[in-house]
């Protein structure tokens, strides 16, 4: 594996493109994968695996990275895999480790394959012994011919002779990015007729260098490049676009992540951004297009029917343009975008694409705002937006990240607003939900009970927020096995909701759904089935077949069908739910793991023990990695696997699993929890001597 490493703008990607061009000329297979984000990296590598012949079933069933490299090893044509912009090498680890040879990227198994990685990280221990590092330096030294040629390629022949280009290249430090920007500036300047140009506009290499030298001493490449960008902004000033400069400063204030500019940079979101507040839609687009034309931002087109266009700023441009005075405007613009109707709430699938892009900016601005001297209202706006971003992480099953963010938001809101402020309570509610999903039921219960006490005093028993908290507490009670108390809570919440809401309102359907789960757990199967079927019918009409709430009802109806012995129908339902979930969720999302677990239970009861065991083992591996050994969902899957082992006659291994499981359940759930009692009974049955006829 070859790694091209160097500072941003040094030409790593250009070198990779040249190598690709040569390989294609030799009729070799080439794949190019962008590694700036985990999602695009994984999607790209999965696409590579499919092109090598890996079937979707194998990519879903186990470690997709293993499948990728197994099929690459069998690929007959010479091939090259380029992994571009791997500036966060940890993303290449996947479920294994890059330096250990078990990550997404590995050393090819034979000489037919090659891997080329571009990155800014040149630390040897990051890449391990399997990688050969090649530093990519600026084009400096005694011979600046190549650097001068880059200038001339972009600027054209009107900008001056080779010697002048060489001197300017030296002044720019030979950094390819700076060379391209300077050349693009000169080419642009020369398209303007002399009669319309400002007298001091540089139009050739010498005048460009003179403008750089005028009263400015450069000490490093960053300053040189910053001045090159400043000259490009001056050109836009001269063309009647003085607002390009503050717009670039605002853009640079957001996180170093794709920026959904049609959400964040609109007349509505910029209304309080000082002089930018006077822009209309065409004015914003004119500035963005001008910045893109001079190479100051990269505008990326949409990549799918539901995708949003984004822009990126080169990190060096961002660093040079960053101005903390724009932080308040950035927070206000993001808050406006987050709470506009077009962005929706983060739990709704229709808006997941929006929140995937808004989330990194919301969290970055919140953490920066809390350590900066900003008005209290601005920091409060940053916290409210960050709360929604944390809710998106929760919806995506990223519980550890969501918890960390909710804890940070809660700590700040408590100090600034007090324990009983609605924003503080909202952050606490989000934290309680995460704790429940992480299986920390006692702590989640404590949080919900404290929340409920505050809300009953300040809002009253029938306020929607109070009822939402009672609903969350009831879910915890159910998971703790306190079914009678959970049922009582759900019934009380439902009674209050029915006073002011119609029976088909989403809140009422959600409460009925959770109450039906309790009825199922209490063995009232016919009543639970009737509820699930009614709820499913309503949700299909109002939300559609693929909405998560519809799939949740369908999933729980399938569980009930399983317990009523209708195995074929239950299996068909679980397979359909799983197919829908895989369209929009990652394979390791908790919802998908839960569906796979339930499907494995049906396979077990249908006597397909090998297939059931394979599913349980795969789900268990994911749950252990994601939640740890003592999470309730991990223990549930371990229980299913132990039952399969028992049926397959592997009694010692089954006994070992049941014993370990029982020890964990006694600690985390208690001796009287239904799951603990079930495991204790099954272990007892296993230890009974078998009677041989």
C-alpha positions, 0 to 999 in steps of 0.5 A: 500500500502506497500512501501520499502524505503532505499538507493540504494543497500540495497536490496529492490528489493530482498525483493520484489522478495522473496515476489513475490516467496511466493505469486506465491507459493500460486497461487496468481496473481502477476504483476511486473512493472518497474517505472524507466521511465514514458514510461515503467511505463505506458506501464506496467500498461496498460498491467496489465489493459488489463490482468484484462479484461479492453478493449482497447477502455476504455484505450484509451477513458478516464483516463487509470488509472481509468480503471486500478483500476476499473478492479482491484477492480473486479478481483476475484483472490488475487493479488499483484502489485509490482512497482519497482524502483519508485525513482521518485514518481511524475511519479506515479501521472499520470494525478492525484495525488499519495497522493490524491489516484487519480494517477497511483498507488492507495490503493486497493479497497478490501483485495484481492489486495496488492501493494508493491512499492520499492523506495529510497524516504522515505519522508512521505509526498511524499506518503501520508496516504494511504502508509505504509513506511518500511525502508530497512537498511543495514544488520548491528548490533550485528548479521551479520549472514545474511550479512555473508551468502550473502557473502558466497552465492556469494563467495563460500566455498573456500573464508573462514569460516563463522567468516571471512565472518562475519568480512568482512561483518561488514567492508563492512557495511552490504550493500547488493550491496557491499556484492554481489560485494565482493563475486562476486570478490572472486568467480571470483578470485578463478577461476584463477589458482594460477600460473596465479594469481598476488601474491597480489590478494585477494582470501578469506575474510581475504585477501579481508578485508586486501586489503581494510584496507591497508592504507585506512580509511573508513568513510561511506558506499559510500567509502567502496563500492567504494573500493570494486569496485576499487578492482574489477577494479584491478582484471580486470587490472590484467587480461589485461583489464586496460581500463575497469577503464577509460571506467567505468569512461566515462560511469559514466559521462553520465546521470543516464539513460539507455545508448544505448551502441551500439550507444555511445560506439563504436570505432568511438565515442571513437576515441577522448576519449584518451586511449579508442580511440585505442579500436576496436569493440571486445575490447569494447565488452570485456570490457563491458562484463567484467564490467557486469560480476563483477556487475559494470554495468547491460547490458539489452538485446533488448526488441523488433525488433527496440529496442537498447540494453542499460546498466545501472550503479547503482547510487552508482557505478556511484557516486563513478566512476564519474570523471569530467575529462571524461566530454569532452570525453563524450560530444565528443562521444555523438556528434559523435553518434548524427550526425552519419548517424545511429542516423538519425534526431529526426523528423524521426519515424525510429529514435525515438527509438534512440533519446528517449535514446540519449535525456536525455544524450544530455541535461544532458551533455549540462547543465553540460558542460556550467558550467564547464571549457571546450574548447569552441568547446566542449561546442559548440558540447554539444549545437549542440547535445542538439539542436537535443535532443530538436527537439526530444522533440518537435516531441514528443509533449513535448512542455514545455520541448522543449521550456525550452531547446531551451531557454537555448541553445539559451541563451548560443549560443548568448553569446558564438557565437553571434546573427547571428551564424548558431547555434544561429539561429538554436536554435532560429528557434526551439524556434519559432516552439515551440512557434507556437505549444504552440499557442503563435502566436505573439511571434512566428511571431516576432521570425520568422521575426527576423530570416528571417531578419538575414538570408536574409542578411547572406545567401540570399533569396534562401538559404534553411535555409531562405526558411525554415524560410519563410515557418515557418512564413507563417504557423504562418500567416495562423494560425493568419487568414492572409490567403492572406499573408500566400498564397503569402509566400508559393507560393514564397517559392515554386517557389524558391524551384522548381528552384533547387529541383524536384517536388517530393522532401520532401521540395516541398511536404511540401510546397505544403501541407501547401499551400493546407491547405491555399486553403482549408481555403480560400474555394477553395476546389476542388483545395485543394483536388487535391493537397492533393490527389497528395501529398498523392500519392507521400508520400505513395510511398516514405515514406509509409502509416504510416509516420507522413507526410503521415498521415498529408496529409491523415488527411487534405484530410479527413478534406476537405472531411468533408467540401465537405459533404462526411462524411462517407469517412471522418470518415473512413479516420480519424479512419484509421489515428487515428489507425496508430497514436496510434501505435507510439504515446502516447494518449495525443500527440497533433497529436492524440488529433487533429485527435480525435477532427476532428473525433468528428466534423464528428460524430456531423455532422452525428448526433451521438451527444452523441459520439461526445460530449464524444470525445470533452469532452475527448479531451478538458480535455487533451488539457486544462491540456496540453496547458491551457484554451487559447491555440487555439486548446483548444478554437477550441475543446471548440467551437465544444463542444458548438455546440454539446450542442446547438444541444442537446438542452442544450442552457444555457450551450451552450450560456455560452460556446460560450460567454467564448470562444468569450472572449478568442478569442478576446484576443488571436486572435483578433476581425477580426480572422475568428474563432472569427467571426464564434463564434460571429455569432453562439452566435448571432444565439443562442440568437435570439428568436426561431420562433414556428410554 
